[in-house]
Amino acid sequence: MSTLFEKIAAGEIPADIVYSDDEIVAFRDINPQAPTHVLIIPRRPIPTVLDLEAGDAELVGRMVLVAGQIARDVGVDAGGYRLVFNCKEDGGQEVYHIHLHLLGGRKMSWPPG
């Protein structure tokens, strides 16, 4: 059964796509927690960060690099931004397809959540 994010990556569900290539898709979150809230996902479904394997290191690194490019493109790079991976229920993960949150456009507080 496909996840919501797999369907977005396949173009089956509409989304505000801000980046797309053969391995990664990024789109605006429909429930933003900051003025800029983009989700960066791999096209290949990986349920949680605990399911990552050594061979996925380059993919995760590319996700972070794409996040930096998007931050520059949308103009949150100068003031700064936050990148977050949530893992499982207690970590706040709602869709079991890894995704990197890019949050910016406002001052972030600490501790989060």
DSSP file (Angstrom, degrees, kcal/mol; ACC not computed):
  #  RESIDUE AA STRUCTURE BP1 BP2  ACC     N-H-->O    O-->H-N    N-H-->O    O-->H-N    TCO  KAPPA ALPHA  PHI   PSI    X-CA   Y-CA   Z-CA
    1    1 A M              0   0    0      0, 0.0     2,-0.2     0, 0.0     0, 0.0   0.000 360.0 360.0 360.0 130.4    0.0    0.0    0.0
    2    2 A S        -     0   0    0      1,-0.1     2,-0.1     2,-0.1     0, 0.0  -0.467 360.0-128.0 -77.4 143.4    1.4    3.4   -1.0
    3    3 A T     >  -     0   0    0     -2,-0.2     4,-2.0     1,-0.1     5,-0.2  -0.408  28.9-104.8 -80.0 165.4    1.9    6.1    1.5
    4    4 A L  H  > S+     0   0    0      1,-0.2     4,-2.0     2,-0.2     5,-0.1   0.895 123.7  51.8 -53.8 -42.7    0.6    9.6    1.0
    5    5 A F  H  > S+     0   0    0      1,-0.2     4,-2.7     2,-0.2    -1,-0.2   0.863 105.3  53.7 -69.8 -35.5    4.1   10.8    0.2
    6    6 A E  H  > S+     0   0    0      2,-0.2     4,-1.9     1,-0.2    -1,-0.2   0.912 109.7  49.5 -61.2 -40.8    4.6    8.0   -2.4
    7    7 A K  H  <>S+     0   0    0     -4,-2.0     5,-2.4     2,-0.2     6,-1.2   0.873 111.0  48.7 -67.3 -37.3    1.4    9.2   -4.1
    8    8 A I  H ><5S+     0   0    0     -4,-2.0     3,-1.4     4,-0.2    -2,-0.2   0.942 111.3  49.9 -64.7 -46.9    2.6   12.8   -4.1
    9    9 A A  H 3<5S+     0   0    0     -4,-2.7    -2,-0.2     1,-0.3    -1,-0.2   0.838 111.0  50.0 -60.9 -33.7    6.0   11.8   -5.5
   10   10 A A  T 3<5S-     0   0    0     -4,-1.9    -1,-0.3    -5,-0.2    -2,-0.2   0.518 115.7-115.7 -82.7  -5.4    4.2    9.8   -8.3
   11   11 A G  T < 5S+     0   0    0     -3,-1.4    -3,-0.2    -4,-0.4    -2,-0.1   0.617  83.8 120.2  80.8  12.3    2.0   12.8   -9.1
   12   12 A E  S   <S+     0   0    0     -5,-2.4    -4,-0.2    -6,-0.2    -5,-0.1   0.752  75.5  40.0 -80.0 -25.1   -1.1   10.9   -8.1
   13   13 A I  S    S-     0   0    0     -6,-1.2    -2,-0.2    -9,-0.1    -1,-0.2  -0.990  94.4-116.4-123.6 131.1   -2.0   13.5   -5.4
   14   14 A P        +     0   0    0      0, 0.0     2,-0.3     0, 0.0    -6,-0.1  -0.348  41.1 163.9 -68.3 147.1   -1.4   17.2   -6.1
   15   15 A A        -     0   0    0     -7,-0.1     2,-1.5    -2,-0.0    14,-0.1  -0.972  49.7-100.2-153.9 160.6    1.1   19.2   -4.1
   16   16 A D        -     0   0    0     12,-0.4    12,-2.1    -2,-0.3     2,-0.3  -0.677  48.6-160.9 -85.6  85.6    3.0   22.5   -4.2
   17   17 A I  E     +A   27   0A   0     -2,-1.5    10,-0.3    10,-0.2     3,-0.1  -0.517  23.7 172.6 -74.7 129.1    6.2   21.0   -5.5
   18   18 A V  E    S+     0   0A   0      8,-2.8     2,-0.3     1,-0.4     9,-0.2   0.534  70.2  15.3-110.3 -12.6    9.3   23.2   -5.0
   19   19 A Y  E     +A   26   0A   0      7,-1.6     7,-2.8     2,-0.0    -1,-0.4  -0.966  61.7 170.9-159.6 143.7   11.9   20.7   -6.1
   20   20 A S  E     +A   25   0A   0     -2,-0.3     2,-0.2     5,-0.2     5,-0.2  -0.944   8.6 148.1-156.9 134.8   12.0   17.4   -8.0
   21   21 A D        -     0   0    0      3,-2.5    -2,-0.0    -2,-0.3    22,-0.0  -0.786  64.3 -72.8-145.1-166.5   14.6   15.1   -9.5
   22   22 A D  S    S+     0   0    0     -2,-0.2     3,-0.1     1,-0.2    21,-0.0   0.748 128.8  22.9 -67.0 -23.5   15.0   11.3  -10.0
   23   23 A E  S    S+     0   0    0      1,-0.2    20,-3.2    20,-0.1    21,-0.4   0.664 119.9  46.6-114.5 -23.9   15.6   10.6   -6.3
   24   24 A I  E     - B   0  42A   0     18,-0.3    -3,-2.5    19,-0.1     2,-0.4  -0.941  48.9-173.4-132.9 143.2   14.0   13.4   -4.3
   25   25 A V  E     -AB  20  41A   0     16,-2.4    16,-3.1    -2,-0.4     2,-0.4  -0.993   8.0-168.2-130.7 140.7   10.8   15.5   -4.2
   26   26 A A  E     +AB  19  40A   0     -7,-2.8    -8,-2.8    -2,-0.4    -7,-1.6  -0.995  12.7 166.2-130.9 137.5   10.2   18.5   -2.1
   27   27 A F  E     -AB  17  39A   0     12,-2.1    12,-3.3    -2,-0.4   -10,-0.2  -0.974  40.6 -90.9-147.9 157.8    6.8   20.2   -1.5
   28   28 A R  E     - B   0  38A   0    -12,-2.1   -12,-0.4    -2,-0.3    10,-0.3  -0.486  46.5-112.0 -72.2 138.0    5.2   22.7    0.8
   29   29 A D        -     0   0    0      8,-3.0     8,-0.1    -2,-0.2    -1,-0.1  -0.463  13.9-142.0 -68.6 138.1    3.6   21.2    3.9
   30   30 A I  S    S+     0   0    0      1,-0.3    -1,-0.1    -2,-0.2    -2,-0.0   0.622 102.0  41.9 -78.4 -11.3   -0.3   21.5    3.9
   31   31 A N  S    S-     0   0    0      6,-0.1    -1,-0.3     0, 0.0    -2,-0.1  -0.579  91.0-162.5-128.6  68.3   -0.2   22.2    7.6
   32   32 A P        -     0   0    0      0, 0.0     5,-0.1     0, 0.0    71,-0.0  -0.212  20.3-167.4 -64.5 140.7    2.8   24.6    7.9
   33   33 A Q  S    S+     0   0    0      1,-0.1    70,-0.1     3,-0.1     4,-0.1   0.303  79.0  23.8-103.6   4.1    4.4   25.2   11.3
   34   34 A A  S    S-     0   0    0      1,-0.1    71,-0.1    74,-0.0    -1,-0.1  -0.954  95.5 -94.1-157.2 163.2    6.4   28.2   10.0
   35   35 A P  S    S+     0   0    0      0, 0.0     2,-0.5     0, 0.0    70,-0.2   0.870 123.0  38.0 -53.9 -37.0    6.0   30.7    7.2
   36   36 A T  E    S+ C   0 104A   0     68,-2.5    68,-2.3    -3,-0.0     2,-0.3  -0.976  72.5 159.6-113.4 119.9    8.3   28.4    5.1
   37   37 A H  E     + C   0 103A   0     -2,-0.5    -8,-3.0    66,-0.2     2,-0.4  -0.854   9.2 169.6-143.2 103.1    7.6   24.7    5.7
   38   38 A V  E     -BC  28 102A   0     64,-2.3    64,-2.9    -2,-0.3     2,-0.5  -0.913  23.5-145.2-117.5 140.1    8.9   22.3    3.1
   39   39 A L  E     -BC  27 101A   0    -12,-3.3   -12,-2.1    -2,-0.4     2,-0.5  -0.920  10.0-160.6-105.4 128.8    9.0   18.5    3.2
   40   40 A I  E     +BC  26 100A   0     60,-2.4    60,-2.7    -2,-0.5   -14,-0.2  -0.947  19.4 174.1-111.4 120.5   12.0   16.8    1.4
   41   41 A I  E     -B   25   0A   0    -16,-3.1   -16,-2.4    -2,-0.5     2,-0.3  -0.904  32.7-119.7-126.9 151.7   11.4   13.1    0.7
   42   42 A P  E     -B   24   0A   0      0, 0.0   -18,-0.3     0, 0.0     4,-0.2  -0.669  23.3-131.9 -80.1 147.5   13.1   10.4   -1.2
   43   43 A R  S    S+     0   0    0    -20,-3.2   -19,-0.1    -2,-0.3   -20,-0.1   0.879  93.5  77.1 -64.4 -36.1   11.1    8.9   -4.0
   44   44 A R  S    S-     0   0    0    -21,-0.4     2,-0.3     1,-0.1   -21,-0.0  -0.622  95.6-116.7 -76.3 126.7   11.9    5.5   -2.7
   45   45 A P        +     0   0    0      0, 0.0    52,-0.1     0, 0.0    -2,-0.1  -0.488  38.7 170.5 -70.7 126.1    9.8    4.7    0.4
   46   46 A I        -     0   0    0     -2,-0.3    52,-3.6    -4,-0.2     6,-0.1  -0.975  24.4-148.5-130.5 115.8   11.8    4.3    3.6
   47   47 A P        -     0   0    0      0, 0.0     2,-0.3     0, 0.0    -1,-0.1   0.907  68.1  -7.9 -59.0 -51.7    9.5    4.1    6.6
   48   48 A T  S >  S-     0   0    0     48,-0.2     3,-1.7    49,-0.1     4,-0.2  -0.887  70.5-101.8-140.1 168.2   11.7    5.6    9.3
   49   49 A V  G >  S+     0   0    0     -2,-0.3     3,-1.2    37,-0.3    38,-0.1   0.767 120.0  66.3 -64.2 -22.5   15.2    6.8    9.9
   50   50 A L  G 3  S+     0   0    0      1,-0.2    -1,-0.3     3,-0.0    37,-0.0   0.684  95.1  58.1 -69.7 -16.5   15.7    3.5   11.7
   51   51 A D  G <  S+     0   0    0     -3,-1.7    -1,-0.2     2,-0.1    -2,-0.2   0.438  80.9 113.6 -92.4  -1.2   15.2    1.8    8.4
   52   52 A L    <   -     0   0    0     -3,-1.2     2,-0.3    -4,-0.2    -3,-0.0  -0.426  51.7-157.6 -68.3 145.9   18.1    3.6    6.7
   53   53 A E    >   -     0   0    0     -2,-0.1     3,-2.5     1,-0.0     4,-0.3  -0.760  34.8 -95.8-119.3 168.5   21.0    1.4    5.7
   54   54 A A  G >  S+     0   0    0      1,-0.3     3,-1.6    -2,-0.3     4,-0.2   0.850 123.0  59.9 -53.4 -37.6   24.7    2.3    5.1
   55   55 A G  G 3  S+     0   0    0      1,-0.3     3,-0.3     2,-0.1     4,-0.3   0.599  95.2  64.7 -68.4 -10.3   24.0    2.6    1.3
   56   56 A D  G <> S+     0   0    0     -3,-2.5     4,-2.5     1,-0.2    -1,-0.3   0.460  72.5  95.8 -89.8  -2.1   21.4    5.3    2.0
   57   57 A A  H <> S+     0   0    0     -3,-1.6     4,-2.3    -4,-0.3    -1,-0.2   0.893  84.1  48.7 -58.3 -42.4   24.0    7.8    3.3
   58   58 A E  H  > S+     0   0    0     -3,-0.3     4,-2.4    -4,-0.2    -1,-0.2   0.904 110.7  51.4 -65.5 -40.4   24.4    9.5    0.0
   59   59 A L  H  > S+     0   0    0     -4,-0.3     4,-2.0     2,-0.2    -2,-0.2   0.932 111.6  46.1 -61.4 -46.8   20.6    9.8   -0.4
   60   60 A V  H  X S+     0   0    0     -4,-2.5     4,-1.8     1,-0.2    -1,-0.2   0.895 111.7  52.5 -65.2 -39.4   20.3   11.4    3.0
   61   61 A G  H  X S+     0   0    0     -4,-2.3     4,-2.2    -5,-0.3    -1,-0.2   0.901 108.4  50.7 -61.0 -41.2   23.2   13.7    2.3
   62   62 A R  H  X S+     0   0    0     -4,-2.4     4,-2.9     2,-0.2    -2,-0.2   0.875 105.4  56.8 -64.1 -37.4   21.5   14.8   -0.9
   63   63 A M  H  X S+     0   0    0     -4,-2.0     4,-2.1     1,-0.2    -1,-0.2   0.916 108.9  46.3 -59.3 -42.6   18.3   15.5    1.0
   64   64 A V  H  X S+     0   0    0     -4,-1.8     4,-1.9     2,-0.2    -2,-0.2   0.902 112.5  49.6 -67.6 -41.2   20.2   17.9    3.2
   65   65 A L  H  X S+     0   0    0     -4,-2.2     4,-2.0     2,-0.2    -2,-0.2   0.905 110.4  50.6 -63.7 -40.9   22.0   19.5    0.2
   66   66 A V  H  X S+     0   0    0     -4,-2.9     4,-2.7     1,-0.2     5,-0.2   0.900 106.8  55.5 -62.4 -40.4   18.6   20.0   -1.5
   67   67 A A  H  X S+     0   0    0     -4,-2.1     4,-2.6     1,-0.2    -1,-0.2   0.913 107.1  49.8 -58.1 -43.2   17.2   21.5    1.7
   68   68 A G  H  X S+     0   0    0     -4,-1.9     4,-2.0     2,-0.2    -1,-0.2   0.896 110.8  49.2 -62.9 -40.7   20.1   24.1    1.6
   69   69 A Q  H  X S+     0   0    0     -4,-2.0     4,-2.6     2,-0.2    -2,-0.2   0.916 111.8  48.4 -65.7 -42.2   19.3   24.9   -2.1
   70   70 A I  H  X S+     0   0    0     -4,-2.7     4,-2.8     2,-0.2     5,-0.2   0.918 108.1  55.2 -63.4 -42.7   15.6   25.3   -1.3
   71   71 A A  H  X>S+     0   0    0     -4,-2.6     5,-2.1     1,-0.2     6,-1.1   0.909 111.6  44.3 -56.6 -42.9   16.4   27.6    1.7
   72   72 A R  H ><5S+     0   0    0     -4,-2.0     3,-0.6     3,-0.2    -1,-0.2   0.925 112.8  52.0 -65.4 -44.3   18.4   29.8   -0.7
   73   73 A D  H 3<5S+     0   0    0     -4,-2.6    -2,-0.2     1,-0.2    -1,-0.2   0.863 115.4  39.8 -62.6 -37.7   15.7   29.7   -3.4
   74   74 A V  H 3<5S-     0   0    0     -4,-2.8    -1,-0.2    -5,-0.1    -2,-0.2   0.482 114.3-114.8 -94.9  -2.1   12.9   30.8   -1.0
   75   75 A G  T <<5S+     0   0    0     -4,-0.7     4,-0.3    -3,-0.6    -3,-0.2   0.720  82.9 113.9  84.2  22.6   15.1   33.3    0.9
   76   76 A V     >< +     0   0    0     -5,-2.1     4,-1.6    -6,-0.2    29,-0.2   0.408  53.1  88.1-101.4   2.8   15.4   31.9    4.4
   77   77 A D  T  4 S+     0   0    0     -6,-1.1    -1,-0.1     1,-0.2    -5,-0.1   0.873  82.7  54.3 -68.2 -37.5   19.1   31.2    4.2
   78   78 A A  T  4 S+     0   0    0      1,-0.2    -1,-0.2    -7,-0.2    -2,-0.1   0.923 117.2  34.3 -66.2 -44.6   20.2   34.6    5.4
   79   79 A G  T  4 S-     0   0    0     -4,-0.3    -1,-0.2     1,-0.2    -2,-0.2   0.725 117.0-114.7 -82.7 -22.7   18.2   34.5    8.6
   80   80 A G     <  -     0   0    0     -4,-1.6    25,-0.6    -9,-0.1     2,-0.3  -0.288  28.1-145.2 107.6 166.0   18.5   30.8    9.2
   81   81 A Y  E     -D  104   0A   0     23,-0.1     2,-0.4    -4,-0.1    23,-0.2  -0.941  13.9-112.8-158.7 172.2   16.3   27.8    9.3
   82   82 A R  E     -D  103   0A   0     21,-3.0    21,-2.8    -2,-0.3     2,-0.4  -0.946  15.0-158.3-121.1 140.4   15.7   24.5   11.0
   83   83 A L  E     -D  102   0A   0     -2,-0.4     2,-0.4    19,-0.2    19,-0.2  -0.969  18.8-179.3-114.5 133.4   16.0   21.0    9.5
   84   84 A V  E     -D  101   0A   0     17,-1.8    17,-3.2    -2,-0.4     2,-0.5  -0.996  21.5-168.9-139.6 132.1   14.2   18.1   11.3
   85   85 A F  E     -D  100   0A   0     -2,-0.4     2,-0.3    15,-0.2    15,-0.1  -0.989  18.6-156.9-108.3 125.5   13.7   14.4   10.9
   86   86 A N        -     0   0    0     13,-0.5     2,-0.5    -2,-0.5   -37,-0.3  -0.796   4.5-156.4 -97.4 147.3   11.0   12.9   13.1
   87   87 A C     >  -     0   0    0     -2,-0.3     4,-0.7     1,-0.2     5,-0.1  -0.954  47.1 -35.7-133.1 116.4   11.1    9.2   14.0
   88   88 A K  T >4>S-     0   0    0     -2,-0.5     5,-2.6     3,-0.2     3,-0.6   0.142  92.3 -51.2  63.6-179.5    8.1    7.2   15.0
   89   89 A E  G >45S+     0   0    0      1,-0.3     3,-1.7     2,-0.2    -1,-0.2   0.893 134.9  46.9 -57.5 -51.2    5.2    8.2   17.1
   90   90 A D  G 345S+     0   0    0      1,-0.3    -1,-0.3     2,-0.1    -2,-0.2   0.768 111.1  54.8 -66.1 -23.3    7.0    9.7   20.1
   91   91 A G  G <<5S-     0   0    0     -4,-0.7    -1,-0.3    -3,-0.6    -2,-0.2   0.499 122.5-106.3 -85.3  -4.2    9.2   11.6   17.7
   92   92 A G  T < 5 +     0   0    0     -3,-1.7     2,-0.4    -4,-0.5    -3,-0.2   0.576  64.4 154.8  93.4  10.4    6.2   13.1   16.0
   93   93 A Q      < +     0   0    0     -5,-2.6    -1,-0.3     1,-0.2     3,-0.1  -0.603  10.5 167.2 -76.2 125.9    6.3   11.1   12.8
   94   94 A E        +     0   0    0     -2,-0.4     2,-0.5     1,-0.2    -1,-0.2   0.736  65.4  49.8-107.1 -34.3    2.9   10.9   11.2
   95   95 A V  S    S-     0   0    0      2,-0.1     2,-2.0    -7,-0.1    -1,-0.2  -0.942  78.7-138.6-109.7 124.6    3.7    9.6    7.7
   96   96 A Y  S    S+     0   0    0     -2,-0.5     2,-0.3    -3,-0.1   -48,-0.2  -0.452  77.1  92.0 -87.1  68.5    5.9    6.5    7.7
   97   97 A H  S    S-     0   0    0     -2,-2.0    -2,-0.1   -50,-0.1   -49,-0.1  -0.843  90.2-104.8-153.5 112.8    8.0    7.6    4.7
   98   98 A I        +     0   0    0    -52,-3.6     2,-0.3    -2,-0.3   -52,-0.1  -0.048  47.2 174.6 -50.7 143.1   11.1    9.5    5.9
   99   99 A H        -     0   0    0    -13,-0.3     2,-0.6   -58,-0.2   -13,-0.5  -0.985  27.1-139.1-152.9 140.9   10.9   13.2    5.3
  100  100 A L  E     -CD  40  85A   0    -60,-2.7   -60,-2.4    -2,-0.3     2,-0.4  -0.893  20.5-142.9-102.6 120.9   13.1   16.2    6.2
  101  101 A H  E     -CD  39  84A   0    -17,-3.2   -17,-1.8    -2,-0.6     2,-0.6  -0.716   8.5-162.2 -84.5 130.7   11.3   19.3    7.4
  102  102 A L  E     -CD  38  83A   0    -64,-2.9   -64,-2.3    -2,-0.4     2,-0.4  -0.970  16.1-179.3-109.4 114.1   12.7   22.6    6.3
  103  103 A L  E     +CD  37  82A   0    -21,-2.8   -21,-3.0    -2,-0.6     2,-0.3  -0.958  16.1 130.0-119.4 130.3   11.3   25.3    8.6
  104  104 A G  E     +CD  36  81A   0    -68,-2.3   -68,-2.5    -2,-0.4   -23,-0.1  -0.949  25.9  84.8-161.9-179.3   12.1   29.0    8.3
  105  105 A G  S    S+     0   0    0    -25,-0.6     2,-0.3    -2,-0.3   -24,-0.1   0.466  93.5  53.6  92.0   2.9   10.8   32.5    8.0
  106  106 A R  S    S-     0   0    0    -26,-0.2     2,-0.3   -70,-0.1    -1,-0.2  -0.972  96.4 -82.8-155.9 163.8   10.5   33.0   11.8
  107  107 A K        -     0   0    0     -2,-0.3     2,-0.3    -3,-0.1    -3,-0.1  -0.552  45.5-138.5 -70.8 131.0   12.7   32.7   14.9
  108  108 A M        -     0   0    0     -2,-0.3     2,-0.2    -5,-0.1    -1,-0.0  -0.682  13.7-140.6 -90.7 145.0   12.8   29.1   16.1
  109  109 A S        -     0   0    0     -2,-0.3    -1,-0.0     2,-0.1     0, 0.0  -0.605  19.3-106.1-101.6 166.2   12.6   28.4   19.9
  110  110 A W  S    S+     0   0    0     -2,-0.2     3,-0.0     1,-0.2    -2,-0.0  -0.994  94.4  36.9-141.1 136.9   14.4   25.8   21.9
  111  111 A P  S    S-     0   0    0      0, 0.0    -1,-0.2     0, 0.0    -2,-0.1   0.529  89.9-140.7 -75.9 154.8   13.7   23.3   23.2
  112  112 A P              0   0    0      0, 0.0    -2,-0.1     0, 0.0    -4,-0.0  -0.323 360.0 360.0 -75.3 163.4   11.3   22.3   20.3
  113  113 A G              0   0    0     -2,-0.0    -3,-0.0    -3,-0.0     0, 0.0   0.452 360.0 360.0  61.3 360.0    8.0   20.6   20.8
